[in-house]
């Protein structure tokens, strides 16, 4: 039962674990966009295991690919040949623009960003990394430094890491003025570093930070500035990749840029532990004479599953579906904003949506307590949302990409009802 699990967690798992909901949900089964608890109650999953279940829980085609591969061979490592990793790398490279053709497989987003940072430093010969405030890039000892959320009270562990102001159109001091934010990066490099940097990393829509879409045109200007300072540009597509934004397959395309390194995880495996770094042959070459080995990266089961994910997204036209359902959802949420003053901002693209709650529209005071109440109420109504933002006052709606317009209707009606009861 839920109580027994809780007791064991407390006894045997670390104290840093946290859970959603006052009475944590005990999940036993998942089918596409639905989760089922121990009593068989169904919930609409609008958070997809933190933006990870891309195709849907236990999607039959992904499940079949994993199962069949598991029966044949689960593990061998890259010291032998196996077709799955090669087929998967080929399929993934075919999804990338420009000269981004060399793939490294790892097991998580943190690992992907670790490797990207290492490559940036080796390739550029510099140490300084720039990341944005309000960013999440991982929890490993290096990436924790790139992560810049006020809830993380760790010392920045190594090397030079610089956090610059994030170009947040809703809360940022320069509104949507991408040029002013880009100037901050220029100034920071000029006055805060040797004038040379290793790289710049950003999510193209900040995920954990609360679905913050970077001011339009920002990345183009910053990429120029960073490259002039000797650095490489890294796009963290851990949440934004694989068509979720609807308008594009990759989040960086929404800003009209081509990065030098792209990192990904979460949705790439529909729940399997899988991540990847894709870069150019020129950058990959700096790794040629170095030890770069990953025991599990691209193992047969994960590669078979990842390949199935890519196929399903194409076959089921999930990118177009995200665009269609997402614009419907965002439209309905904007109508709700007219009705409920507590909704300060509705933002996002496709099925990567944020609803920021404020107690006061002018000052934009975060409605922290109200968000917590609504969050519990939505669970009672059978809808599981994500929570995020610097102040914990943003609902993150990032469901499996099979989420339908009917699901969107249900979610918005539930939110409307919950808000009217506040
Ligand atoms: N980058 C982004 C944008 C993320 O959202 C996350 C996870 N929340 C990570 C990196 C780290 O991924 P992982 O937890 O798989 O290490």
Boltz pocket constraint, residues with backbone or C-beta under 6 A from the ligand:
constraints:
  - pocket:
      binder: B
      contacts: [[A, 50], [A, 107], [A, 108], [A, 109], [A, 110], [A, 111], [A, 113], [A, 136], [A, 137], [A, 138], [A, 139], [A, 203], [A, 207], [A, 208], [A, 236], [A, 237], [A, 238], [A, 239], [A, 265], [A, 266]]
      max_distance: 6.0
